[in-house]
């Protein structure tokens, strides 16, 4: 043995186990003597603390001769090994009853060594049969590690720590001492959802944006508090992909296969959330726990309300695809369940409702008006219009239809728009021999600006007017006569107001 300066401070014989015999192997004139410090030392692998060994080799004389075998002694430098780590002293749950819905987190703590040669530790998890089932590295010379034991629910596990060298100047430490046995908790069963429905399948704008309620019918009354989460997808393909992954995860039993299915689902959701292909319908900080749902016997309900720090429905979410899920947090001390996703094979049935637009006018008669304008005309002496005899100004009157543009909405970026840009009204002649016809008006749903930011078309301004009669649609004059008709008369056949 040597001190820190390499000076020999003492010698001792390396003690081997009683049943161990060192037997060299020969390769020509060379001999190799294997010594396994993990299995051969009488005092265990932790007793290997040598950086130099003295090896004495004695030649055995041939039998039947009076020769004496010669011997030789030589000193060799060998690597020391890092110290063994004592058994972890603390194994504790993380977050108590509000555990991550997708992970059973435990923190394992031990006393780290102050040996500067240590780079990091391996935390080894051992089942009740002594078989290692999980090994995770730490970052640096630390004294604790938090790990997910979701896949080991109900199993008795023990833990040990192994020190690892920064370089090849020493051996890694021996297997550390095993901790006391810890039985991993089991989760409560998740509530099963049999049906979901919005309390209003045709909500107006106010209800959709501020008070849309989702009702979920449970197979049995929940034994605790129910929490809700959900994801919205604009693309049906993304909804279908996540729904299939959720279904695969829920279909697995327990253990490693279920854990891997859950990890695949979480990874896909994380990627879609990062890219904007999916939206979480509860605050991000609540994703692993859920948002509180109200419960009445076998009905759990969640109301989407505007949240400045979380998720808020917008008109653009109408008819997008919702994948809802619930979990239960028992009040009797049991551990909270995983999520139960309500999966529909028919993606169309998973869509949020459309917004019912407001009526432009409450009484059709109130939309009727008339426009009076003056028109200069030519006067002729003959029916062939060959000889003009002068001009005259006539006062003409036309019917108008006026209404207020409906469903005004201010976006998060401050843009004001209408939720529709198309209006249709039907005209039924009093003459029974004439067929009714319809007029369709398209408008600008928001202000339009040019490259310099100047408004070129105002919100509510008429864009086109078409008439449909007897199955045939024709375009009528636009408000600014861009059809090229050259008509200088007042063009306001219709007048939507902003």
LUMKEVO-995060 format. One record per residue (C-alpha): residue number from 0; residue in one letter; chain; x, y, z. Coordinates in steps of 0.2 Angstrom, whole numbers, always signed. Layout:
<recs>
[rec NUM,'a','A',[X,Y,Z]] ...
</recs>
This chain:
<recs>
[rec 0,'x','A',[+0,+0,+0]] [rec 1,'x','A',[+6,+18,-4]] [rec 2,'x','A',[+2,+35,+2]] [rec 3,'x','A',[-3,+50,-9]] [rec 4,'x','A',[+15,+53,-14]] [rec 5,'x','A',[+17,+34,-20]] [rec 6,'x','A',[+28,+30,-5]] [rec 7,'x','A',[+26,+12,+1]] [rec 8,'x','A',[+17,+13,+18]] [rec 9,'x','A',[+14,-6,+22]] [rec 10,'x','A',[+11,-23,+15]] [rec 11,'x','A',[-2,-36,+17]] [rec 12,'x','A',[-7,-52,+9]] [rec 13,'x','A',[-22,-52,-2]] [rec 14,'x','A',[-34,-64,+6]] [rec 15,'x','A',[-44,-75,-6]] [rec 16,'x','A',[-59,-85,-2]] [rec 17,'x','A',[-56,-102,+4]] [rec 18,'x','A',[-63,-111,-11]] [rec 19,'x','A',[-53,-100,-23]] [rec 20,'x','A',[-37,-107,-31]] [rec 21,'x','A',[-27,-96,-43]] [rec 22,'x','A',[-22,-106,-58]] [rec 23,'x','A',[-11,-98,-72]] [rec 24,'x','A',[-14,-101,-90]] [rec 25,'x','A',[+1,-104,-102]] [rec 26,'x','A',[+4,-97,-119]] [rec 27,'x','A',[+21,-103,-125]] [rec 28,'x','A',[+33,-95,-113]] [rec 29,'x','A',[+20,-83,-106]] [rec 30,'x','A',[+9,-86,-91]] [rec 31,'x','A',[-7,-77,-86]] [rec 32,'x','A',[-14,-77,-69]] [rec 33,'x','A',[-32,-70,-68]] [rec 34,'x','A',[-39,-62,-52]] [rec 35,'x','A',[-57,-57,-51]] [rec 36,'x','A',[-58,-44,-37]] [rec 37,'x','A',[-77,-45,-38]] [rec 38,'x','A',[-79,-63,-34]] [rec 39,'x','A',[-62,-70,-27]] [rec 40,'x','A',[-58,-58,-13]] [rec 41,'x','A',[-61,-65,+5]] [rec 42,'x','A',[-67,-48,+11]] [rec 43,'x','A',[-77,-43,-4]] [rec 44,'x','A',[-73,-32,-19]] [rec 45,'x','A',[-73,-17,-8]] [rec 46,'x','A',[-57,-23,+0]] [rec 47,'x','A',[-47,-20,-16]] [rec 48,'x','A',[-38,-4,-11]] [rec 49,'x','A',[-21,-7,-19]] [rec 50,'x','A',[-11,+2,-31]] [rec 51,'x','A',[+4,-9,-31]] [rec 52,'x','A',[+6,-28,-29]] [rec 53,'x','A',[+21,-39,-26]] [rec 54,'x','A',[+21,-55,-36]] [rec 55,'x','A',[+32,-70,-31]] [rec 56,'x','A',[+33,-84,-44]] [rec 57,'x','A',[+42,-101,-39]] [rec 58,'x','A',[+46,-114,-52]] [rec 59,'x','A',[+41,-131,-46]] [rec 60,'x','A',[+54,-144,-48]] [rec 61,'x','A',[+51,-160,-58]] [rec 62,'x','A',[+45,-175,-49]] [rec 63,'x','A',[+58,-188,-44]] [rec 64,'x','A',[+73,-175,-45]] [rec 65,'x','A',[+83,-167,-31]] [rec 66,'x','A',[+81,-150,-40]] [rec 67,'x','A',[+75,-135,-30]] [rec 68,'x','A',[+63,-123,-39]] [rec 69,'x','A',[+70,-105,-42]] [rec 70,'x','A',[+59,-91,-38]] [rec 71,'x','A',[+58,-72,-42]] [rec 72,'x','A',[+49,-57,-35]] [rec 73,'x','A',[+43,-42,-44]] [rec 74,'x','A',[+32,-27,-40]] [rec 75,'x','A',[+18,-21,-52]] [rec 76,'x','A',[+8,-5,-52]] [rec 77,'x','A',[-11,-9,-53]] [rec 78,'x','A',[-27,+2,-53]] [rec 79,'x','A',[-36,+5,-37]] [rec 80,'x','A',[-55,+5,-38]] [rec 81,'x','A',[-67,+18,-32]] [rec 82,'x','A',[-75,+16,-15]] [rec 83,'x','A',[-91,+6,-13]] [rec 84,'x','A',[-107,+17,-10]] [rec 85,'x','A',[-118,+14,+5]] [rec 86,'x','A',[-136,+9,+3]] [rec 87,'x','A',[-148,+22,-2]] [rec 88,'x','A',[-155,+30,+14]] [rec 89,'x','A',[-171,+37,+7]] [rec 90,'x','A',[-184,+32,-7]] [rec 91,'x','A',[-198,+44,-8]] [rec 92,'x','A',[-213,+48,-19]] [rec 93,'x','A',[-214,+64,-28]] [rec 94,'x','A',[-229,+75,-28]] [rec 95,'x','A',[-240,+64,-17]] [rec 96,'x','A',[-258,+62,-23]] [rec 97,'x','A',[-256,+74,-37]] [rec 98,'x','A',[-243,+63,-46]] [rec 99,'x','A',[-239,+65,-65]] [rec 100,'x','A',[-253,+56,-74]] [rec 101,'x','A',[-241,+47,-85]] [rec 102,'x','A',[-227,+44,-73]] [rec 103,'x','A',[-225,+37,-55]] [rec 104,'x','A',[-210,+47,-49]] [rec 105,'x','A',[-198,+42,-35]] [rec 106,'x','A',[-183,+51,-28]] [rec 107,'x','A',[-169,+39,-22]] [rec 108,'x','A',[-155,+47,-11]] [rec 109,'x','A',[-139,+41,-5]] [rec 110,'x','A',[-122,+48,+3]] [rec 111,'x','A',[-111,+53,-12]] [rec 112,'x','A',[-92,+50,-10]] [rec 113,'x','A',[-80,+65,-10]] [rec 114,'x','A',[-68,+56,-21]] [rec 115,'x','A',[-62,+67,-34]] [rec 116,'x','A',[-60,+53,-46]] [rec 117,'x','A',[-79,+50,-47]] [rec 118,'x','A',[-87,+56,-63]] [rec 119,'x','A',[-105,+50,-60]] [rec 120,'x','A',[-115,+35,-52]] [rec 121,'x','A',[-126,+22,-59]] [rec 122,'x','A',[-142,+19,-49]] [rec 123,'x','A',[-147,+1,-51]] [rec 124,'x','A',[-165,-6,-48]] [rec 125,'x','A',[-166,-24,-42]] [rec 126,'x','A',[-182,-34,-41]] [rec 127,'x','A',[-186,-46,-27]] [rec 128,'x','A',[-177,-60,-35]] [rec 129,'x','A',[-161,-50,-36]] [rec 130,'x','A',[-162,-47,-54]] [rec 131,'x','A',[-157,-30,-61]] [rec 132,'x','A',[-172,-22,-70]] [rec 133,'x','A',[-166,-4,-73]] [rec 134,'x','A',[-150,+5,-73]] [rec 135,'x','A',[-150,+24,-74]] [rec 136,'x','A',[-134,+36,-74]] [rec 137,'x','A',[-133,+52,-64]] [rec 138,'x','A',[-126,+68,-70]] [rec 139,'x','A',[-111,+72,-60]] [rec 140,'x','A',[-106,+67,-42]] [rec 141,'x','A',[-123,+69,-35]] [rec 142,'x','A',[-133,+61,-20]] [rec 143,'x','A',[-150,+58,-28]] [rec 144,'x','A',[-159,+54,-44]] [rec 145,'x','A',[-178,+55,-48]] [rec 146,'x','A',[-184,+41,-59]] [rec 147,'x','A',[-201,+35,-66]] [rec 148,'x','A',[-206,+18,-60]] [rec 149,'x','A',[-223,+18,-69]] [rec 150,'x','A',[-220,+1,-76]] [rec 151,'x','A',[-216,-7,-59]] [rec 152,'x','A',[-233,-4,-50]] [rec 153,'x','A',[-235,-16,-36]] [rec 154,'x','A',[-218,-23,-37]] [rec 155,'x','A',[-205,-24,-22]] [rec 156,'x','A',[-189,-16,-28]] [rec 157,'x','A',[-172,-13,-20]] [rec 158,'x','A',[-159,+0,-25]] [rec 159,'x','A',[-140,+1,-26]] [rec 160,'x','A',[-127,+14,-32]] [rec 161,'x','A',[-111,+11,-42]] [rec 162,'x','A',[-97,+24,-44]] [rec 163,'x','A',[-89,+27,-61]] [rec 164,'x','A',[-72,+34,-64]] [rec 165,'x','A',[-68,+50,-74]] [rec 166,'x','A',[-55,+41,-84]] [rec 167,'x','A',[-45,+25,-85]] [rec 168,'x','A',[-34,+29,-70]] [rec 169,'x','A',[-44,+18,-59]] [rec 170,'x','A',[-57,+5,-58]] [rec 171,'x','A',[-76,+8,-56]] [rec 172,'x','A',[-82,+5,-39]] [rec 173,'x','A',[-90,-11,-33]] [rec 174,'x','A',[-109,-14,-32]] [rec 175,'x','A',[-115,-3,-18]] [rec 176,'x','A',[-125,-10,-4]] [rec 177,'x','A',[-143,-14,-7]] [rec 178,'x','A',[-157,-3,+1]] [rec 179,'x','A',[-172,-9,+10]] [rec 180,'x','A',[-186,-16,-1]] [rec 181,'x','A',[-198,-3,-7]] [rec 182,'x','A',[-215,-8,-14]] [rec 183,'x','A',[-221,+3,-28]] [rec 184,'x','A',[-238,+9,-26]] [rec 185,'x','A',[-252,+4,-38]] [rec 186,'x','A',[-263,+17,-46]] [rec 187,'x','A',[-282,+18,-45]] [rec 188,'x','A',[-292,+12,-60]] [rec 189,'x','A',[-296,+26,-72]] [rec 190,'x','A',[-314,+30,-74]] [rec 191,'x','A',[-322,+23,-90]] [rec 192,'x','A',[-331,+36,-101]] [rec 193,'x','A',[-345,+29,-111]] [rec 194,'x','A',[-351,+44,-120]] [rec 195,'x','A',[-347,+63,-123]] [rec 196,'x','A',[-358,+77,-129]] [rec 197,'x','A',[-358,+95,-129]] [rec 198,'x','A',[-373,+103,-119]] [rec 199,'x','A',[-376,+114,-135]] [rec 200,'x','A',[-373,+106,-152]] [rec 201,'x','A',[-377,+123,-160]] [rec 202,'x','A',[-370,+136,-149]] [rec 203,'x','A',[-370,+155,-153]] [rec 204,'x','A',[-354,+164,-154]] [rec 205,'x','A',[-355,+170,-135]] [rec 206,'x','A',[-358,+152,-129]] [rec 207,'x','A',[-345,+144,-140]] [rec 208,'x','A',[-331,+156,-134]] [rec 209,'x','A',[-336,+158,-116]] [rec 210,'x','A',[-346,+144,-109]] [rec 211,'x','A',[-345,+129,-120]] [rec 212,'x','A',[-348,+113,-109]] [rec 213,'x','A',[-343,+96,-112]] [rec 214,'x','A',[-353,+82,-103]] [rec 215,'x','A',[-345,+65,-101]] [rec 216,'x','A',[-355,+50,-96]] [rec 217,'x','A',[-345,+38,-84]] [rec 218,'x','A',[-348,+19,-83]] [rec 219,'x','A',[-349,+21,-64]] [rec 220,'x','A',[-348,+35,-52]] [rec 221,'x','A',[-330,+41,-49]] [rec 222,'x','A',[-323,+36,-32]] [rec 223,'x','A',[-314,+53,-30]] [rec 224,'x','A',[-311,+69,-39]] [rec 225,'x','A',[-311,+69,-58]] [rec 226,'x','A',[-299,+79,-68]] [rec 227,'x','A',[-300,+83,-87]] [rec 228,'x','A',[-288,+85,-101]] [rec 229,'x','A',[-289,+86,-120]] [rec 230,'x','A',[-281,+90,-136]] [rec 231,'x','A',[-288,+99,-152]] [rec 232,'x','A',[-282,+95,-169]] [rec 233,'x','A',[-286,+105,-185]] [rec 234,'x','A',[-280,+90,-196]] [rec 235,'x','A',[-290,+74,-195]] [rec 236,'x','A',[-275,+64,-199]] [rec 237,'x','A',[-266,+70,-183]] [rec 238,'x','A',[-282,+66,-173]] [rec 239,'x','A',[-282,+49,-180]] [rec 240,'x','A',[-264,+46,-176]] [rec 241,'x','A',[-265,+51,-158]] [rec 242,'x','A',[-281,+42,-156]] [rec 243,'x','A',[-273,+26,-162]] [rec 244,'x','A',[-258,+28,-151]] [rec 245,'x','A',[-270,+31,-136]] [rec 246,'x','A',[-280,+16,-140]] [rec 247,'x','A',[-264,+5,-141]] [rec 248,'x','A',[-258,+11,-124]] [rec 249,'x','A',[-275,+8,-116]] [rec 250,'x','A',[-276,-9,-123]] [rec 251,'x','A',[-260,-15,-115]] [rec 252,'x','A',[-260,-23,-99]] [rec 253,'x','A',[-246,-18,-87]] [rec 254,'x','A',[-227,-18,-87]] [rec 255,'x','A',[-214,-14,-100]] [rec 256,'x','A',[-226,-15,-115]] [rec 257,'x','A',[-238,-3,-108]] [rec 258,'x','A',[-224,+9,-102]] [rec 259,'x','A',[-217,+9,-120]] [rec 260,'x','A',[-234,+12,-127]] [rec 261,'x','A',[-236,+27,-116]] [rec 262,'x','A',[-219,+34,-120]] [rec 263,'x','A',[-223,+33,-138]] [rec 264,'x','A',[-240,+42,-136]] [rec 265,'x','A',[-232,+56,-125]] [rec 266,'x','A',[-218,+58,-138]] [rec 267,'x','A',[-230,+60,-152]] [rec 268,'x','A',[-241,+72,-142]] [rec 269,'x','A',[-225,+82,-137]] [rec 270,'x','A',[-220,+84,-156]] [rec 271,'x','A',[-237,+90,-161]] [rec 272,'x','A',[-239,+102,-147]] [rec 273,'x','A',[-221,+109,-152]] [rec 274,'x','A',[-226,+111,-170]] [rec 275,'x','A',[-243,+118,-167]] [rec 276,'x','A',[-252,+103,-175]] [rec 277,'x','A',[-261,+100,-158]] [rec 278,'x','A',[-267,+111,-144]] [rec 279,'x','A',[-269,+107,-126]] [rec 280,'x','A',[-286,+113,-119]] [rec 281,'x','A',[-280,+116,-101]] [rec 282,'x','A',[-266,+127,-95]] [rec 283,'x','A',[-249,+120,-99]] [rec 284,'x','A',[-244,+119,-81]] [rec 285,'x','A',[-258,+108,-77]] [rec 286,'x','A',[-254,+95,-91]] [rec 287,'x','A',[-248,+81,-80]] [rec 288,'x','A',[-262,+83,-68]] [rec 289,'x','A',[-277,+90,-77]] [rec 290,'x','A',[-291,+103,-75]] [rec 291,'x','A',[-304,+100,-62]] [rec 292,'x','A',[-321,+93,-68]] [rec 293,'x','A',[-337,+95,-60]] [rec 294,'x','A',[-346,+78,-56]] [rec 295,'x','A',[-364,+73,-53]] [rec 296,'x','A',[-366,+55,-51]] [rec 297,'x','A',[-360,+47,-67]] [rec 298,'x','A',[-359,+63,-77]] [rec 299,'x','A',[-342,+73,-77]] [rec 300,'x','A',[-342,+90,-85]] [rec 301,'x','A',[-329,+102,-91]] [rec 302,'x','A',[-333,+120,-96]] [rec 303,'x','A',[-321,+129,-108]] [rec 304,'x','A',[-319,+147,-102]] [rec 305,'x','A',[-307,+160,-108]] [rec 306,'x','A',[-290,+159,-99]] [rec 307,'x','A',[-277,+172,-101]] [rec 308,'x','A',[-263,+161,-95]] [rec 309,'x','A',[-270,+145,-103]] [rec 310,'x','A',[-281,+139,-117]] [rec 311,'x','A',[-295,+149,-125]] [rec 312,'x','A',[-307,+144,-138]] [rec 313,'x','A',[-308,+154,-154]] [rec 314,'x','A',[-320,+154,-169]] [rec 315,'x','A',[-306,+144,-178]] [rec 316,'x','A',[-308,+129,-167]] [rec 317,'x','A',[-326,+126,-173]] [rec 318,'x','A',[-327,+109,-182]] [rec 319,'x','A',[-309,+105,-176]] [rec 320,'x','A',[-306,+88,-168]] [rec 321,'x','A',[-306,+85,-149]] [rec 322,'x','A',[-298,+70,-140]] [rec 323,'x','A',[-304,+71,-122]] [rec 324,'x','A',[-297,+61,-107]] [rec 325,'x','A',[-301,+60,-88]] [rec 326,'x','A',[-293,+53,-73]] [rec 327,'x','A',[-298,+51,-55]] [rec 328,'x','A',[-289,+56,-39]] [rec 329,'x','A',[-297,+45,-25]] [rec 330,'x','A',[-300,+53,-8]] [rec 331,'x','A',[-296,+37,+1]] [rec 332,'x','A',[-277,+38,+0]] [rec 333,'x','A',[-275,+28,-16]] [rec 334,'x','A',[-264,+34,-29]] [rec 335,'x','A',[-272,+44,-44]] [rec 336,'x','A',[-276,+35,-60]] [rec 337,'x','A',[-269,+37,-77]] [rec 338,'x','A',[-279,+45,-91]] [rec 339,'x','A',[-294,+37,-99]] [rec 340,'x','A',[-295,+43,-117]] [rec 341,'x','A',[-312,+43,-125]] [rec 342,'x','A',[-309,+37,-143]] [rec 343,'x','A',[-321,+38,-158]] [rec 344,'x','A',[-318,+28,-173]] [rec 345,'x','A',[-328,+40,-183]] [rec 346,'x','A',[-317,+56,-182]] [rec 347,'x','A',[-332,+67,-188]] [rec 348,'x','A',[-341,+63,-172]] [rec 349,'x','A',[-326,+70,-162]] [rec 350,'x','A',[-328,+88,-170]] [rec 351,'x','A',[-332,+103,-159]] [rec 352,'x','A',[-349,+111,-164]] [rec 353,'x','A',[-350,+124,-177]] [rec 354,'x','A',[-355,+142,-172]] [rec 355,'x','A',[-373,+147,-176]] [rec 356,'x','A',[-373,+164,-184]] [rec 357,'x','A',[-384,+177,-178]] [rec 358,'x','A',[-398,+183,-189]] [rec 359,'x','A',[-394,+199,-199]] [rec 360,'x','A',[-411,+206,-195]] [rec 361,'x','A',[-425,+200,-183]] [rec 362,'x','A',[-439,+205,-194]] [rec 363,'x','A',[-437,+204,-213]] [rec 364,'x','A',[-449,+218,-216]] [rec 365,'x','A',[-437,+230,-206]] [rec 366,'x','A',[-423,+226,-219]] [rec 367,'x','A',[-433,+234,-233]] [rec 368,'x','A',[-430,+252,-238]] [rec 369,'x','A',[-429,+262,-254]] [rec 370,'x','A',[-416,+273,-262]] [rec 371,'x','A',[-421,+289,-272]] [rec 372,'x','A',[-409,+295,-285]] [rec 373,'x','A',[-409,+307,-300]] [rec 374,'x','A',[-404,+301,-317]] [rec 375,'x','A',[-402,+311,-333]] [rec 376,'x','A',[-410,+304,-348]] [rec 377,'x','A',[-411,+308,-367]] [rec 378,'x','A',[-427,+313,-375]] [rec 379,'x','A',[-431,+307,-393]] [rec 380,'x','A',[-445,+312,-406]] [rec 381,'x','A',[-447,+295,-413]] [rec 382,'x','A',[-448,+277,-407]] [rec 383,'x','A',[-432,+273,-417]] [rec 384,'x','A',[-422,+285,-406]] [rec 385,'x','A',[-415,+293,-422]] [rec 386,'x','A',[-418,+311,-418]] [rec 387,'x','A',[-414,+318,-400]] [rec 388,'x','A',[-424,+333,-395]] [rec 389,'x','A',[-416,+336,-378]] [rec 390,'x','A',[-412,+330,-360]] [rec 391,'x','A',[-422,+328,-344]] [rec 392,'x','A',[-418,+324,-326]] [rec 393,'x','A',[-429,+310,-318]] [rec 394,'x','A',[-431,+306,-300]] [rec 395,'x','A',[-430,+287,-298]] [rec 396,'x','A',[-434,+276,-284]] [rec 397,'x','A',[-427,+258,-280]] [rec 398,'x','A',[-430,+245,-266]] [rec 399,'x','A',[-415,+242,-255]] [rec 400,'x','A',[-411,+228,-242]] [rec 401,'x','A',[-401,+234,-227]] [rec 402,'x','A',[-394,+224,-213]] [rec 403,'x','A',[-381,+224,-199]] [rec 404,'x','A',[-365,+213,-202]] [rec 405,'x','A',[-366,+199,-189]] [rec 406,'x','A',[-354,+190,-178]] [rec 407,'x','A',[-340,+203,-175]] [rec 408,'x','A',[-325,+196,-167]] [rec 409,'x','A',[-308,+203,-161]] [rec 410,'x','A',[-293,+192,-163]] [rec 411,'x','A',[-279,+190,-151]] [rec 412,'x','A',[-268,+201,-163]] [rec 413,'x','A',[-281,+215,-162]] [rec 414,'x','A',[-289,+211,-180]] [rec 415,'x','A',[-307,+214,-180]] [rec 416,'x','A',[-317,+203,-192]] [rec 417,'x','A',[-334,+196,-195]] [rec 418,'x','A',[-337,+177,-194]] [rec 419,'x','A',[-345,+177,-211]] [rec 420,'x','A',[-343,+185,-228]] [rec 421,'x','A',[-359,+179,-236]] [rec 422,'x','A',[-377,+184,-235]] [rec 423,'x','A',[-392,+177,-245]] [rec 424,'x','A',[-410,+184,-245]] [rec 425,'x','A',[-424,+177,-255]] [rec 426,'x','A',[-437,+188,-265]] [rec 427,'x','A',[-454,+181,-268]] [rec 428,'x','A',[-464,+190,-281]] [rec 429,'x','A',[-482,+193,-277]] [rec 430,'x','A',[-487,+187,-294]] [rec 431,'x','A',[-491,+169,-292]] [rec 432,'x','A',[-484,+165,-310]] [rec 433,'x','A',[-467,+171,-305]] [rec 434,'x','A',[-454,+160,-296]] [rec 435,'x','A',[-444,+167,-281]] [rec 436,'x','A',[-426,+171,-283]] [rec 437,'x','A',[-412,+173,-271]] [rec 438,'x','A',[-398,+187,-270]] [rec 439,'x','A',[-381,+182,-262]] [rec 440,'x','A',[-370,+196,-257]] [rec 441,'x','A',[-351,+193,-252]] [rec 442,'x','A',[-342,+206,-241]] [rec 443,'x','A',[-325,+209,-235]] [rec 444,'x','A',[-324,+200,-218]] [rec 445,'x','A',[-310,+212,-212]] [rec 446,'x','A',[-301,+228,-217]] [rec 447,'x','A',[-290,+225,-232]] [rec 448,'x','A',[-274,+235,-233]] [rec 449,'x','A',[-261,+238,-247]] [rec 450,'x','A',[-242,+237,-246]] [rec 451,'x','A',[-241,+254,-237]] [rec 452,'x','A',[-254,+249,-224]] [rec 453,'x','A',[-268,+260,-232]] [rec 454,'x','A',[-286,+253,-230]] [rec 455,'x','A',[-292,+248,-248]] [rec 456,'x','A',[-308,+239,-243]] [rec 457,'x','A',[-317,+241,-226]] [rec 458,'x','A',[-324,+227,-216]] [rec 459,'x','A',[-342,+224,-222]] [rec 460,'x','A',[-339,+232,-239]] [rec 461,'x','A',[-348,+223,-253]] [rec 462,'x','A',[-337,+212,-264]] [rec 463,'x','A',[-349,+204,-276]] [rec 464,'x','A',[-368,+202,-279]] [rec 465,'x','A',[-376,+187,-288]] [rec 466,'x','A',[-394,+183,-292]] [rec 467,'x','A',[-400,+165,-293]] [rec 468,'x','A',[-416,+162,-303]] [rec 469,'x','A',[-423,+146,-310]] [rec 470,'x','A',[-407,+137,-306]] [rec 471,'x','A',[-396,+150,-315]] [rec 472,'x','A',[-384,+161,-306]] [rec 473,'x','A',[-379,+178,-314]] [rec 474,'x','A',[-368,+191,-307]] [rec 475,'x','A',[-375,+209,-304]] [rec 476,'x','A',[-367,+225,-303]] [rec 477,'x','A',[-354,+227,-289]] [rec 478,'x','A',[-355,+242,-278]] [rec 479,'x','A',[-341,+252,-287]] [rec 480,'x','A',[-346,+246,-304]] [rec 481,'x','A',[-330,+236,-307]] [rec 482,'x','A',[-340,+225,-318]] [rec 483,'x','A',[-337,+238,-332]] [rec 484,'x','A',[-356,+242,-335]] [rec 485,'x','A',[-352,+261,-335]] [rec 486,'x','A',[-368,+264,-325]] [rec 487,'x','A',[-367,+280,-315]] [rec 488,'x','A',[-383,+277,-305]] [rec 489,'x','A',[-382,+274,-286]] [rec 490,'x','A',[-377,+256,-285]] [rec 491,'x','A',[-383,+252,-268]] [rec 492,'x','A',[-395,+238,-271]] [rec 493,'x','A',[-390,+231,-254]] [rec 494,'x','A',[-382,+239,-239]] [rec 495,'x','A',[-373,+229,-226]] [rec 496,'x','A',[-368,+239,-211]] [rec 497,'x','A',[-352,+237,-201]] 
</recs>
